[in-house]
Amino acid sequence: MGVVPVQVDPERFDELVDAALDQIPEELARLVTNVVVLVEEEPPEGEPADLLGLYDGIALTERDSGVLPGLPDRIFLFRGPLLDMCEDEEDLAEEIRITVVHEVAHHFGIDDERLHALGYG
């Protein structure tokens, strides 16, 4: 028997995202600049249907110091796949936290291989 997805309304989901963002240590949060976190219902066409999050931007390690900041980098969290994989709200809160950390790490230039080694794959 498969996992019965957790049901939370969009407002509660946003609260869980805010709580996950609040858990980022202050010394790291201070370094996250010009980044917006967005919740979308599903991943974009062409991406895996079970994708939980996506970083869209230029990692800090890849930026040219002479370029002025433009549009913000974006971190997307995909509500549908996160709900589908979680059995209860506690599980959902933890998966959101892991996904937020994973995508913020991409902002700092940490790749998927290293994140998997650290337990944030």
C-alpha positions as CSV (number, residue, x, y, z in Angstrom):
1,M,0.0,0.0,0.0
2,G,1.3,3.5,-1.0
3,V,1.7,6.6,1.1
4,V,-1.5,8.5,1.6
5,P,-0.5,12.1,0.9
6,V,-0.9,14.7,3.7
7,Q,-3.5,17.4,3.1
8,V,-2.7,21.0,4.1
9,D,-4.2,24.1,2.6
10,P,-1.9,26.6,0.8
11,E,-1.8,29.0,3.7
12,R,-0.6,26.3,6.1
13,F,1.9,25.1,3.5
14,D,3.3,28.7,3.3
15,E,3.5,28.8,7.1
16,L,5.6,25.6,7.0
17,V,7.9,27.2,4.4
18,D,8.3,30.3,6.5
19,A,9.2,28.1,9.5
20,A,11.8,26.3,7.5
21,L,13.3,29.6,6.3
22,D,13.4,30.8,9.9
23,Q,15.5,27.7,10.8
24,I,18.4,28.8,8.6
25,P,21.2,29.8,10.9
26,E,21.5,33.6,11.1
27,E,25.1,33.6,9.9
28,L,24.0,31.9,6.7
29,A,20.7,33.8,6.3
30,R,22.7,37.0,6.4
31,L,24.6,35.9,3.3
32,V,21.5,35.0,1.3
33,T,20.8,38.2,-0.7
34,N,18.6,39.0,-3.6
35,V,16.8,35.6,-3.4
36,V,13.1,35.1,-3.5
37,V,11.3,31.8,-2.4
38,L,8.3,30.9,-4.4
39,V,5.8,28.1,-4.0
40,E,4.4,26.6,-7.2
41,E,1.8,23.8,-7.3
42,E,3.9,21.5,-9.7
43,P,7.3,21.5,-11.3
44,P,7.6,23.1,-14.8
45,E,7.0,21.1,-17.9
46,G,10.1,19.1,-18.8
47,E,11.2,18.6,-15.2
48,P,10.6,15.4,-13.2
49,A,7.1,15.2,-11.8
50,D,8.5,14.4,-8.4
51,L,10.9,17.4,-8.2
52,L,10.6,19.0,-4.8
53,G,12.5,22.2,-5.3
54,L,14.6,24.1,-7.8
55,Y,17.2,26.9,-7.6
56,D,17.1,29.3,-10.5
57,G,20.0,31.7,-10.4
58,I,23.7,32.1,-10.3
59,A,25.5,30.6,-7.3
60,L,27.6,33.0,-5.3
61,T,30.7,31.0,-6.2
62,E,30.0,31.6,-9.9
63,R,29.3,35.4,-9.8
64,D,31.5,38.0,-11.3
65,S,32.2,40.6,-8.6
66,G,31.9,43.5,-11.1
67,V,28.3,42.7,-12.1
68,L,25.6,44.6,-10.3
69,P,22.7,42.4,-8.9
70,G,19.8,42.2,-11.3
71,L,16.6,40.2,-10.8
72,P,16.6,38.1,-7.8
73,D,17.6,34.4,-7.8
74,R,14.6,32.2,-7.3
75,I,14.0,29.2,-5.1
76,F,10.9,27.2,-6.1
77,L,9.2,24.7,-3.8
78,F,6.7,22.4,-5.5
79,R,3.7,21.9,-3.2
80,G,2.2,18.9,-5.1
81,P,5.2,16.6,-5.0
82,L,6.0,17.5,-1.4
83,L,2.4,16.7,-0.3
84,D,2.5,13.5,-2.3
85,M,5.5,12.1,-0.6
86,C,4.6,12.9,3.0
87,E,2.3,11.0,5.4
88,D,1.6,13.8,7.9
89,E,2.3,17.4,8.7
90,E,5.4,16.6,10.7
91,D,6.9,14.7,7.8
92,L,5.9,17.5,5.5
93,A,7.6,20.1,7.7
94,E,10.8,18.1,7.7
95,E,10.8,17.6,3.9
96,I,10.2,21.3,3.3
97,R,13.1,22.1,5.7
98,I,15.4,19.7,3.8
99,T,14.3,21.1,0.5
100,V,14.9,24.7,1.6
101,V,18.4,23.8,2.9
102,H,19.1,21.9,-0.4
103,E,18.1,24.9,-2.6
104,V,19.8,27.5,-0.4
105,A,22.9,25.4,-0.6
106,H,22.8,25.7,-4.4
107,H,22.8,29.5,-3.9
108,F,26.2,29.0,-2.1
109,G,27.5,26.8,-4.9
110,I,27.2,23.4,-3.2
111,D,26.4,20.7,-5.8
112,D,24.0,17.8,-5.5
113,E,26.8,15.2,-4.9
114,R,28.0,17.1,-1.8
115,L,24.4,17.6,-0.6
116,H,23.7,13.9,-0.8
117,A,26.9,13.2,1.2
118,L,25.7,15.7,3.8
119,G,22.2,14.0,4.0
120,Y,20.3,16.8,2.1
121,G,19.9,14.9,-1.2
